[in-house]
C-alpha cells in the first residue's frame, strides 16, 4: 500500500472538523424554481432561448461534477491497493471518468457561450457578463481535468510506487480544483438566471417570498438533494443543533435548527441563495475564518435568511 499525503446567541467551543465527502445526484429536469413557482409570468421567446442554453449548461455541469467525483473515488481506491497492477487498474478507471468529465465540462463551456450570445442579441448585458464568467470557469475546470487526466495516464503505466503516489496526488488535486471551478460556474449561471428575469421584464424576489417558510422548506427538502450536514455533536454549539445544505436548480439552501431559548426544543429556519464558497467556509473553516461553527454561521449564512412568511 502507498501513502497519500494529502441572532444574539452565545457560541459553543471549537468542534472537531468533519470530513466532507461531496456527493452529486442528478436533479429532476424541470424548469428552474424561480420560473415555475415564483415567477409564473411567461417571458419572451428570445429570453426563453437564453434560458434553454443556461439549462443545457447546467445539465452538462451535473454530468461533469458527478464523473469528477467518481474519478476521485477511483483515485482513493488506488491508494488502498497493495500491489502495483491493482493501483494501475484503479488509476485507469479514474482516467476514464476524468476524461468523460473533461468532455462534459467542455460541453458546458459551449452552452454558456451560446447563452452569452443569445443574451447579447436581446441586450441583456448583465446576463451576458454572467454567462461569460460561467464560460470562463467551465474552461478552467476543463483545463484542470485535462491536467488530472494526464497525471492519471502516467500513473496507469508507472511501476515505481513513489512516482505513482505523486501522479495520483497531483491528479486528485487537479480534480478537486475542477470541482471548485465547476461550482463557481454554477454560481454565475444562477446570477444569470436572476438577471434574465429582470431583463425580460419579470420581477425577482428572494426565494420563498410568496409562500410560507414552512412550505418552502418542505419543498426544498423534498425536491433538492442533500449536499451536506453538520450535526449537533460536531457543531458543539449553545444555539445551533443541526445545519443542512440542499442543492436545488443552481442554488444552495440551508436549513438550520436553532434552539428555542429556555426550552429543550429547536425551530427550523431556511436560508436562501447561499454562495457555494460561503457554505464551504461555514462547514470547513480555514484561513481567515473564525473558530467556532456558531461564529462561522453568522459570518457566512445568517444574512441569507429567506424572505418568506
Secondary structure as a PSIPRED ss2 file (coil, helix, strand):
# PSIPRED VFORMAT (PSIPRED V4.0)

   1 X C   1.000  0.000  0.000
   2 X C   1.000  0.000  0.000
   3 X C   1.000  0.000  0.000
   4 X C   1.000  0.000  0.000
   5 X C   1.000  0.000  0.000
   6 X C   1.000  0.000  0.000
   7 X C   1.000  0.000  0.000
   8 X C   1.000  0.000  0.000
   9 X C   1.000  0.000  0.000
  10 X C   1.000  0.000  0.000
  11 X C   1.000  0.000  0.000
  12 X C   1.000  0.000  0.000
  13 X C   1.000  0.000  0.000
  14 X C   1.000  0.000  0.000
  15 X C   1.000  0.000  0.000
  16 X C   1.000  0.000  0.000
  17 X C   1.000  0.000  0.000
  18 X C   1.000  0.000  0.000
  19 X C   1.000  0.000  0.000
  20 X C   1.000  0.000  0.000
  21 X C   1.000  0.000  0.000
  22 X C   1.000  0.000  0.000
  23 X C   1.000  0.000  0.000
  24 X C   1.000  0.000  0.000
  25 X C   1.000  0.000  0.000
  26 X C   1.000  0.000  0.000
  27 X C   1.000  0.000  0.000
  28 X C   1.000  0.000  0.000
  29 X C   1.000  0.000  0.000
  30 X C   1.000  0.000  0.000
  31 X C   1.000  0.000  0.000
  32 X C   1.000  0.000  0.000
  33 X H   0.000  1.000  0.000
  34 X H   0.000  1.000  0.000
  35 X H   0.000  1.000  0.000
  36 X H   0.000  1.000  0.000
  37 X H   0.000  1.000  0.000
  38 X H   0.000  1.000  0.000
  39 X C   1.000  0.000  0.000
  40 X C   1.000  0.000  0.000
  41 X C   1.000  0.000  0.000
  42 X C   1.000  0.000  0.000
  43 X C   1.000  0.000  0.000
  44 X C   1.000  0.000  0.000
  45 X H   0.000  1.000  0.000
  46 X H   0.000  1.000  0.000
  47 X H   0.000  1.000  0.000
  48 X H   0.000  1.000  0.000
  49 X H   0.000  1.000  0.000
  50 X H   0.000  1.000  0.000
  51 X H   0.000  1.000  0.000
  52 X H   0.000  1.000  0.000
  53 X H   0.000  1.000  0.000
  54 X H   0.000  1.000  0.000
  55 X H   0.000  1.000  0.000
  56 X H   0.000  1.000  0.000
  57 X H   0.000  1.000  0.000
  58 X H   0.000  1.000  0.000
  59 X H   0.000  1.000  0.000
  60 X H   0.000  1.000  0.000
  61 X H   0.000  1.000  0.000
  62 X H   0.000  1.000  0.000
  63 X H   0.000  1.000  0.000
  64 X H   0.000  1.000  0.000
  65 X H   0.000  1.000  0.000
  66 X H   0.000  1.000  0.000
  67 X H   0.000  1.000  0.000
  68 X H   0.000  1.000  0.000
  69 X H   0.000  1.000  0.000
  70 X H   0.000  1.000  0.000
  71 X H   0.000  1.000  0.000
  72 X H   0.000  1.000  0.000
  73 X H   0.000  1.000  0.000
  74 X H   0.000  1.000  0.000
  75 X H   0.000  1.000  0.000
  76 X H   0.000  1.000  0.000
  77 X H   0.000  1.000  0.000
  78 X H   0.000  1.000  0.000
  79 X H   0.000  1.000  0.000
  80 X C   1.000  0.000  0.000
  81 X C   1.000  0.000  0.000
  82 X C   1.000  0.000  0.000
  83 X C   1.000  0.000  0.000
  84 X H   0.000  1.000  0.000
  85 X H   0.000  1.000  0.000
  86 X H   0.000  1.000  0.000
  87 X H   0.000  1.000  0.000
  88 X H   0.000  1.000  0.000
  89 X H   0.000  1.000  0.000
  90 X H   0.000  1.000  0.000
  91 X H   0.000  1.000  0.000
  92 X H   0.000  1.000  0.000
  93 X H   0.000  1.000  0.000
  94 X H   0.000  1.000  0.000
  95 X H   0.000  1.000  0.000
  96 X H   0.000  1.000  0.000
  97 X H   0.000  1.000  0.000
  98 X H   0.000  1.000  0.000
  99 X H   0.000  1.000  0.000
 100 X H   0.000  1.000  0.000
 101 X H   0.000  1.000  0.000
 102 X H   0.000  1.000  0.000
 103 X H   0.000  1.000  0.000
 104 X H   0.000  1.000  0.000
 105 X H   0.000  1.000  0.000
 106 X H   0.000  1.000  0.000
 107 X H   0.000  1.000  0.000
 108 X H   0.000  1.000  0.000
 109 X H   0.000  1.000  0.000
 110 X H   0.000  1.000  0.000
 111 X H   0.000  1.000  0.000
 112 X H   0.000  1.000  0.000
 113 X H   0.000  1.000  0.000
 114 X H   0.000  1.000  0.000
 115 X H   0.000  1.000  0.000
 116 X H   0.000  1.000  0.000
 117 X H   0.000  1.000  0.000
 118 X H   0.000  1.000  0.000
 119 X H   0.000  1.000  0.000
 120 X H   0.000  1.000  0.000
 121 X H   0.000  1.000  0.000
 122 X C   1.000  0.000  0.000
 123 X C   1.000  0.000  0.000
 124 X C   1.000  0.000  0.000
 125 X H   0.000  1.000  0.000
 126 X H   0.000  1.000  0.000
 127 X H   0.000  1.000  0.000
 128 X H   0.000  1.000  0.000
 129 X H   0.000  1.000  0.000
 130 X H   0.000  1.000  0.000
 131 X H   0.000  1.000  0.000
 132 X H   0.000  1.000  0.000
 133 X H   0.000  1.000  0.000
 134 X H   0.000  1.000  0.000
 135 X H   0.000  1.000  0.000
 136 X H   0.000  1.000  0.000
 137 X H   0.000  1.000  0.000
 138 X H   0.000  1.000  0.000
 139 X H   0.000  1.000  0.000
 140 X H   0.000  1.000  0.000
 141 X H   0.000  1.000  0.000
 142 X H   0.000  1.000  0.000
 143 X H   0.000  1.000  0.000
 144 X H   0.000  1.000  0.000
 145 X H   0.000  1.000  0.000
 146 X H   0.000  1.000  0.000
 147 X H   0.000  1.000  0.000
 148 X H   0.000  1.000  0.000
 149 X H   0.000  1.000  0.000
 150 X H   0.000  1.000  0.000
 151 X H   0.000  1.000  0.000
 152 X H   0.000  1.000  0.000
 153 X H   0.000  1.000  0.000
 154 X H   0.000  1.000  0.000
 155 X H   0.000  1.000  0.000
 156 X C   1.000  0.000  0.000
 157 X C   1.000  0.000  0.000
 158 X C   1.000  0.000  0.000
 159 X C   1.000  0.000  0.000
 160 X C   1.000  0.000  0.000
 161 X H   0.000  1.000  0.000
 162 X H   0.000  1.000  0.000
 163 X H   0.000  1.000  0.000
 164 X H   0.000  1.000  0.000
 165 X H   0.000  1.000  0.000
 166 X H   0.000  1.000  0.000
 167 X H   0.000  1.000  0.000
 168 X H   0.000  1.000  0.000
 169 X H   0.000  1.000  0.000
 170 X H   0.000  1.000  0.000
 171 X H   0.000  1.000  0.000
 172 X H   0.000  1.000  0.000
 173 X H   0.000  1.000  0.000
 174 X H   0.000  1.000  0.000
 175 X H   0.000  1.000  0.000
 176 X H   0.000  1.000  0.000
 177 X H   0.000  1.000  0.000
 178 X H   0.000  1.000  0.000
 179 X H   0.000  1.000  0.000
 180 X H   0.000  1.000  0.000
 181 X H   0.000  1.000  0.000
 182 X H   0.000  1.000  0.000
 183 X H   0.000  1.000  0.000
 184 X H   0.000  1.000  0.000
 185 X H   0.000  1.000  0.000
 186 X H   0.000  1.000  0.000
 187 X H   0.000  1.000  0.000
 188 X H   0.000  1.000  0.000
 189 X H   0.000  1.000  0.000
 190 X H   0.000  1.000  0.000
 191 X H   0.000  1.000  0.000
 192 X H   0.000  1.000  0.000
 193 X H   0.000  1.000  0.000
 194 X H   0.000  1.000  0.000
 195 X H   0.000  1.000  0.000
 196 X H   0.000  1.000  0.000
 197 X H   0.000  1.000  0.000
 198 X H   0.000  1.000  0.000
 199 X H   0.000  1.000  0.000
 200 X C   1.000  0.000  0.000
 201 X C   1.000  0.000  0.000
 202 X C   1.000  0.000  0.000
 203 X C   1.000  0.000  0.000
 204 X C   1.000  0.000  0.000
 205 X C   1.000  0.000  0.000
 206 X C   1.000  0.000  0.000
 207 X C   1.000  0.000  0.000
 208 X C   1.000  0.000  0.000
 209 X C   1.000  0.000  0.000
 210 X C   1.000  0.000  0.000
 211 X C   1.000  0.000  0.000
 212 X C   1.000  0.000  0.000
 213 X H   0.000  1.000  0.000
 214 X H   0.000  1.000  0.000
 215 X H   0.000  1.000  0.000
 216 X H   0.000  1.000  0.000
 217 X H   0.000  1.000  0.000
 218 X H   0.000  1.000  0.000
 219 X H   0.000  1.000  0.000
 220 X H   0.000  1.000  0.000
 221 X H   0.000  1.000  0.000
 222 X H   0.000  1.000  0.000
 223 X H   0.000  1.000  0.000
 224 X C   1.000  0.000  0.000
 225 X E   0.000  0.000  1.000
 226 X E   0.000  0.000  1.000
 227 X E   0.000  0.000  1.000
 228 X E   0.000  0.000  1.000
 229 X E   0.000  0.000  1.000
 230 X E   0.000  0.000  1.000
 231 X C   1.000  0.000  0.000
 232 X H   0.000  1.000  0.000
 233 X H   0.000  1.000  0.000
 234 X H   0.000  1.000  0.000
 235 X H   0.000  1.000  0.000
 236 X C   1.000  0.000  0.000
 237 X C   1.000  0.000  0.000
 238 X C   1.000  0.000  0.000
 239 X C   1.000  0.000  0.000
 240 X E   0.000  0.000  1.000
 241 X E   0.000  0.000  1.000
 242 X E   0.000  0.000  1.000
 243 X E   0.000  0.000  1.000
 244 X E   0.000  0.000  1.000
 245 X E   0.000  0.000  1.000
 246 X E   0.000  0.000  1.000
 247 X E   0.000  0.000  1.000
 248 X E   0.000  0.000  1.000
 249 X C   1.000  0.000  0.000
 250 X C   1.000  0.000  0.000
 251 X E   0.000  0.000  1.000
 252 X E   0.000  0.000  1.000
 253 X E   0.000  0.000  1.000
 254 X E   0.000  0.000  1.000
 255 X E   0.000  0.000  1.000
 256 X E   0.000  0.000  1.000
 257 X E   0.000  0.000  1.000
 258 X E   0.000  0.000  1.000
 259 X E   0.000  0.000  1.000
 260 X C   1.000  0.000  0.000
 261 X C   1.000  0.000  0.000
 262 X C   1.000  0.000  0.000
 263 X C   1.000  0.000  0.000
 264 X C   1.000  0.000  0.000
 265 X C   1.000  0.000  0.000
 266 X E   0.000  0.000  1.000
 267 X E   0.000  0.000  1.000
 268 X E   0.000  0.000  1.000
 269 X E   0.000  0.000  1.000
 270 X E   0.000  0.000  1.000
 271 X E   0.000  0.000  1.000
 272 X C   1.000  0.000  0.000
 273 X C   1.000  0.000  0.000
 274 X C   1.000  0.000  0.000
 275 X C   1.000  0.000  0.000
 276 X H   0.000  1.000  0.000
 277 X H   0.000  1.000  0.000
 278 X H   0.000  1.000  0.000
 279 X H   0.000  1.000  0.000
 280 X H   0.000  1.000  0.000
 281 X H   0.000  1.000  0.000
 282 X H   0.000  1.000  0.000
 283 X H   0.000  1.000  0.000
 284 X H   0.000  1.000  0.000
 285 X C   1.000  0.000  0.000
 286 X C   1.000  0.000  0.000
 287 X C   1.000  0.000  0.000
 288 X C   1.000  0.000  0.000
 289 X C   1.000  0.000  0.000
 290 X C   1.000  0.000  0.000
 291 X C   1.000  0.000  0.000
 292 X C   1.000  0.000  0.000
 293 X H   0.000  1.000  0.000
 294 X H   0.000  1.000  0.000
 295 X H   0.000  1.000  0.000
 296 X H   0.000  1.000  0.000
 297 X H   0.000  1.000  0.000
 298 X H   0.000  1.000  0.000
 299 X H   0.000  1.000  0.000
 300 X H   0.000  1.000  0.000
 301 X C   1.000  0.000  0.000
 302 X H   0.000  1.000  0.000
 303 X H   0.000  1.000  0.000
 304 X H   0.000  1.000  0.000
 305 X E   0.000  0.000  1.000
 306 X C   1.000  0.000  0.000
 307 X C   1.000  0.000  0.000
 308 X C   1.000  0.000  0.000
 309 X C   1.000  0.000  0.000
